Amino acid sequence: MFNNITFAAQKKKEIHYMLLEKLQSLYQRYQEIESEMNEPTAMDDMKRYVKLNKDYKDLQPIVDAFKTYSDLLDNINNAKELLKTEKDEEFRSMIKEELVQYQDKVEPMEAEIRILLLPKDPQDSKNAIVEIRAGTGGDEASIFAGDLYRMYAKYCETRGWKTELVDLTEGTQGGFKEIIFNVIGENAFGDLKYESGVHRVQRVPKTEAQGRIHTSAASVAILPEASEFDIELKESDIRKDTFCSSGPGGQSVNTTYSAIRLTHIPTGIVVSCQDQKSQLKNLAQAMKVLRSRIYEIEYQKYLDEISKKRKTMVSTGDRSAKIRTYNWPQGRVTDHRIGFTSYNLQGIIGGDIQELIDQLQVAENAERLKEDVS
């Protein structure tokens, strides 16, 4: 029994040492980056400076955790040292209480650090491009695509993220056959990426006269927004066409050739943008989407490689996978990837999707931790 306790205590010391060693190494890197960024010539190479700045921000939570963890271990060691010399029983009792409180915080802190130390998807901190398309179900699928758009727009609003409409095609009975918009905000792609896939709805459509429940679907694709540093486009590879806008846009609709269609000749990717009245603004938005679609080809290879290593994968980027069902009669939303069900359908469709995203992140982190151990 004594040997088991001694072994467990020794094992804990080893874990503390390994974590501290890893954290100390990352803290030194953090300081090096800070020093490099403060050099007078740091901004001469803007691409390098942008990367340094990103790495610096990514390391900040780890550095904060390192300081908190170090202080916690110091407090535990100081309390133990005091107990060796302190004779006053009342004071010893107080020290013991504090020691228990400190020790209770160690394991949760170490679990948090292990997650922080997992390799991050380098795209997580990027802005996102959201594409929603009506699938099977006719007019009801378009109406549902409109519901999903409003759900994400409301969620972005609660997160303080900015949204910019890029392009849309309205449905004949409401909603959208297709709608594309940008999301600008901290870690927008990192949170929204879990939404990629096919979303199904089960309800009585407004277009149904007999009151029967139908199943319709809409696909959601979340792309990381690619910057000019990620993808360099050659002007000679792009064919640009202009046409009159056919959707919302004010008095200039159908009177000026403000809408833009870009075709990337090497890949055949076509992007349109007609939301802005200005042709230059539409061009800028279309270039942003085109760059991101090309970038996504490489990102998909990265996802495919990861999915080979894992038995389950929350965010595969597979747009054909049915990921979630919204069941109106039962007021139920089920995410099929993790078997999670919520009966807060109206809240979720109203933009309250944080719990779903949190559950998906927990599931993926658990899978990544297993992979890390093995």
Residue pairs with C-beta under 8 A, 6 or more apart in sequence:
15 110
16 73
19 69
19 110
19 113
20 69
20 70
20 73
22 117
23 62
23 65
23 66
23 69
23 70
23 113
24 66
26 59
26 62
26 63
26 66
27 62
27 63
27 66
29 59
30 56
30 59
30 60
30 62
30 63
33 52
33 55
33 56
33 59
34 56
36 42
36 52
37 49
37 52
37 53
37 56
42 49
42 52
43 49
47 229
50 227
50 229
54 125
57 125
58 120
58 125
61 116
62 113
62 116
62 117
65 109
65 112
65 113
65 116
68 109
69 109
69 110
69 113
72 102
72 105
72 106
72 109
73 106
75 98
75 102
76 99
76 102
76 103
76 106
79 95
79 98
79 99
79 102
80 99
82 95
83 92
83 95
83 96
83 99
86 92
86 95
114 369
114 372
115 365
115 369
118 365
118 368
118 369
118 372
121 190
121 193
123 189
123 190
123 193
123 224
123 299
124 187
124 189
124 190
124 193
125 186
125 187
125 189
125 190
126 188
126 189
126 190
126 224
126 225
126 226
127 182
127 183
127 184
127 185
127 188
127 189
127 224
127 225
128 182
128 183
128 188
128 189
128 192
128 193
128 222
128 223
128 224
128 225
129 166
129 180
129 181
129 182
129 183
129 222
129 223
129 224
129 225
129 288
129 289
129 292
130 152
130 180
130 181
130 182
130 183
130 192
130 195
130 220
130 221
130 222
130 223
131 178
131 179
131 180
131 220
131 221
131 222
131 223
132 145
132 148
132 149
132 152
132 176
132 178
132 179
132 180
132 218
132 219
132 220
133 145
133 177
133 178
133 218
133 219
133 221
134 141
134 142
134 144
134 145
134 171
134 175
134 176
134 177
134 178
134 218
135 141
135 198
135 216
135 217
135 218
135 219
136 216
136 217
137 144
137 201
137 205
137 214
137 215
137 216
137 217
138 207
138 216
139 171
139 172
139 173
139 174
139 175
139 205
139 207
140 201
140 205
140 206
140 207
140 208
140 214
140 216
141 216
141 217
141 218
142 170
142 171
142 172
142 173
142 174
142 175
142 176
142 177
143 171
143 173
143 174
143 175
143 205
143 206
144 175
144 199
144 201
144 216
144 217
144 218
145 171
145 175
145 176
145 177
145 178
145 179
145 218
146 171
146 174
146 175
146 176
146 179
147 175
147 201
147 349
148 199
148 218
148 220
149 175
149 176
149 179
149 181
150 351
151 348
151 349
151 350
151 351
151 353
152 183
152 192
152 195
152 351
152 353
153 163
153 181
153 351
154 350
154 351
155 351
155 352
155 353
155 354
156 162
156 163
156 183
156 185
156 188
157 163
157 351
158 351
158 352
158 354
159 185
159 188
159 191
160 185
161 183
161 184
161 185
161 188
162 183
162 184
162 185
163 181
163 182
163 183
163 184
164 181
164 182
164 184
164 285
165 179
165 180
165 181
165 275
166 180
166 181
166 182
166 273
166 275
166 285
166 286
166 288
166 289
167 178
167 179
167 180
167 247
167 272
167 273
167 274
167 275
168 176
168 178
168 179
168 180
168 247
168 248
168 275
169 176
169 177
169 178
169 179
169 247
170 176
170 177
170 247
171 177
173 206
173 207
174 206
180 289
182 225
182 285
182 288
183 189
183 192
189 222
189 223
189 224
189 225
191 357
191 361
192 222
193 222
193 224
193 315
193 317
194 314
194 315
194 356
194 357
194 360
194 361
194 364
195 220
195 222
195 323
195 353
196 220
196 221
196 222
196 315
196 317
196 318
196 319
196 323
197 219
197 220
197 318
197 319
197 320
197 321
197 322
197 323
197 324
198 217
198 218
198 219
198 220
198 319
198 320
198 321
198 322
198 323
199 217
199 218
199 219
199 220
199 323
199 324
199 325
199 326
200 215
200 216
200 217
200 322
200 324
200 325
200 326
201 215
201 216
201 217
201 218
201 325
201 326
201 328
202 213
202 214
202 215
202 325
202 326
202 327
202 328
202 329
203 213
203 214
203 326
203 327
203 328
203 329
204 211
204 212
204 213
204 214
204 328
204 329
205 214
205 216
208 214
213 328
213 329
217 322
219 319
220 319
221 319
223 292
223 293
223 295
223 296
224 292
224 295
224 296
224 299
225 288
225 292
226 288
226 291
226 292
226 294
226 295
226 296
227 291
228 291
230 291
230 295
231 291
231 294
231 295
233 264
233 287
233 290
233 291
233 294
237 264
237 265
237 266
238 262
238 263
238 264
238 265
238 290
239 262
239 263
239 265
240 260
240 261
240 262
240 283
241 260
241 261
241 262
241 263
242 257
242 258
242 259
242 260
242 261
242 279
243 257
243 259
243 261
243 274
244 253
244 254
244 255
244 256
244 257
244 258
244 259
245 252
245 253
245 254
245 256
245 258
245 259
245 274
245 275
246 253
246 254
246 259
246 274
247 253
247 274
247 275
248 275
249 258
249 274
249 275
249 276
249 277
250 277
252 258
252 277
256 277
256 279
257 279
258 274
258 276
258 277
258 278
258 279
258 282
259 272
259 273
259 274
259 279
259 282
260 272
260 273
260 274
260 279
260 282
260 283
260 286
261 270
261 271
261 272
261 286
262 270
262 271
262 272
262 283
262 286
262 287
262 290
263 269
263 270
264 270
264 271
264 290
264 293
264 294
267 294
267 297
269 290
269 293
269 294
271 286
271 289
271 290
271 293
272 286
273 282
273 283
273 285
273 286
273 289
274 282
275 282
275 285
276 282
276 285
299 317
300 317
303 313
303 315
303 316
303 317
306 313
307 313
307 316
309 371
310 367
310 371
311 367
312 337
312 363
312 367
313 364
313 367
314 337
314 338
314 360
314 363
314 364
314 367
315 360
315 364
322 336
323 335
323 336
323 337
324 333
324 334
324 335
324 336
324 356
325 332
325 333
325 334
325 336
326 332
326 333
326 345
326 348
326 349
327 333
327 334
327 345
328 345
330 343
331 343
331 344
331 345
331 346
332 341
332 342
332 343
332 345
333 341
333 342
333 343
333 344
333 345
333 348
333 356
334 340
334 341
334 342
335 341
335 356
335 359
335 360
337 360
337 363
338 359
338 360
338 363
340 356
340 359
340 360
342 348
342 355
342 356
344 352
344 355
348 356
